[in-house]
Amino acid sequence: MAQKQIAVMPDRGSIFDPVFFSGDLEMGEVLCVIGADWYGLDLFQQFAPGMEGMWGMLPLPTWKKSDGSLGPRTASFAGQGLMIMNSSKNQDEAWDFIEFVMTDPDANAERFLQGNSFPAYLPAWNDQRLLGIQPYFQESMGKLLVELADEIPPVVVNPGRPQAIFLMKENFFSSAMYGSLTPEDTIKQMREAMKAGFGGPPEE
């Protein structure tokens, strides 16, 4: 896609870099960036503040199903949560704290307003602080996300996911993105590395 000039390869291989914004974006070389809500809440506003009012938001492109209806216009990308360790001596108190943090209206609003993410706590979705117009985009990200919420596909996290992410980032990402490895070879080598585990012999 990069060779056909359909897509742009960031100068340092990642959009999580100020150079991508000060170079590719601010030079007008990028029409759209596909990413999570916090791309707009955080990255764009932090690294390209001078482009306020020049960007908008749309659901992901999709295909029509055989019956003519549209497929999902959303995806799941990362996530976050609070946990309690099994070894904690204050599990009840820890749970009370988590319940307070996750259900407090001000906390939910601030996580969004400070550029973190849109909250998963359903009662917070009626908070006008989350549904208001954002100056940077001149439209409401909150209203769009609420509208699309029912289309988010369920997530089943595989126990091997952390290892796969580590291998992709450290061993395969650059080779795949810059063409040193074909997509087929990348998948094949990743499978072999996953079977081998961290330093162990390959499993049958």
N, C-alpha and C positions, 0 to 999 in steps of 0.2 A: 504493500500500500504506500509505503514511503517512496519507493522507486517510481511509482506511477503518480506521485504527487497528490495522492488522495489524503494521506496523513503525513504529519510532520514528526520526525524523530527528535525529541528534545536534545539540545546540545550535549548535555551530560547524562542522557539516557533516562531522565526522570523529570516529571513536572514538579516534584517536590523540591524545587530549587529556584531561588530568585532569578537566576539567569534565564530560565524558561519564560518568566513573565516579562522581565525587562527586555528580553530579546524577541522571541517568537510572538508573544501576545501583543506587546506594545508596538511592534513593527507591523502589525496588521497581517501576519502570516497564518493566523489560526481563526477559523470560522466558529468552531465549537470545541468544547472540552467535555468529555464524558466522565462524570465522577459523582461522588457522594455529596450529600447536602453540605457537609462541612468544607468542601472545596470552595463553595460560594460564601459560606459564613466566615471562613478563616483565610484560606490561601489567596483568593482573589483580592480581598479587601486589604490584606496585609502586604502583598507583593506588588499589586497594581492599583494603588489607591487613585491614581490619576485617570483610571478608566471607568470611574463611577458613572452610571447612567448609560454605559455603552454595551452592557451585557444584559441578557434576559435568561429565563429558565424555561425548559421544555421537558416533557417526559421523554424517556428513551425511545428511539425509533423501534418499530416492531413490524411484524408481518401479519397478514390476514390469515385466519384459519380457513379451513375448507368450507365452513358455513358462512364465511364472509365477515365474522366478527374479528376484532383485533386481539392479538396475543398480549401478554403482560407488557406494560410500558415501564416496568420497574425492575430492579434487581436488588439483591442484598449484598452490601459491600462492607465488610468488617462489622464492628459492633463494640459495645462496651457494657460493663456491669460491675456490681459490687459483690464481693464474696466474703464468706466467713471460713476461716481455716478450721479443719477438724480438731486441731490441737488447741483451739482457743478455749480459755477458761471462762470466758464471758460471752458465750454464744447468744444467750437470750438478750443481753444488753446490746450486743453487736447487731442482732436482728432488729431491735427497736430503733437503733440509729439508722440502719439502712431504710427501714420503713419511713422514718421521718424524712430522710434526705430525698427519697424517691417520690414521696407524696406531698411534700411541701410546695405550695404554688409558686412562691418566690424563687425557690431553688430551681424548679423546672424552667421558669421563665429566664432566669439568669444564665443557665447553661446554654440556652438558645441565643440570648442577646449578646453573650460574651464570645460567641463564635465557636462553641463546642459542637453542638448537634441538636437536632430536633428531638424532644423527649418522647419516650415510648409510653408514658403514663397517660392513659386515655382521657381522664378528666381534665388534664392540662390543655387539651386541644381546643377548649372553649375560651382560653385566656386570650384576650385581645392583644396582649403583648407579643404573643406568638403569631397572631394572625394579621398584624398590621403591615403596612407597606414598608419595605426596606429601601432606604435611600439609595443604596448602591445599585440595586436592580430596578428600582422604581416599580416594584410589584411585590406581592406577598408570597414569599416562599412557603410560609406556614399553611396558607390556604391550599396551595398546590399539593403539598405533601399530605394533608388531610384528605384531599380529593382522591389521591392515588393510593391511600393506605391499604384498601382492600385488594389491591393488585400485587402487593408484595408477596413473593413466593416464600413458602416455609423453608427454614434452614435446618439441615441436619449436619452437625459438625462431626467430621470423621476424626478419630483419635490421632491419625497421622498428619492432620492438617499443619500443625506447627512445624513438623519436620519438612513437609513439602514446601512451605513458605520459605524456610531457611535455605533449603537447597536451591530453590528458584532464585532467590535474591543473591546468594553467595556464589553459586556455581554455574547457573544457566542463563540468567536474564540477559546479560550483555551479549552472549554468544547467539542467543535466539533472536534478539531484537536487531542486531547488526548483521545477521545473516551468516555468521560463522558456522552455525548449526541450523539444519532445516527444522521446521516444526516437528516432523516425524522423528528425527534423531533426538531432538530435545526431549520429547515424551518418552522415547525408548530409554534414554540414559537416565531420566528421572525415575522411571519405574525400577530400573536396575539398582539405582542408588537407594530408593525407598525400601526395596527388598533387603538390601545389605544392612540397613539400619545405620546407626552411628558407630562405625568401626567394626561391626560384627560381620560374619560370613554371610553370603547371600542365602536367602531361604528358598526352598524348592516351591 
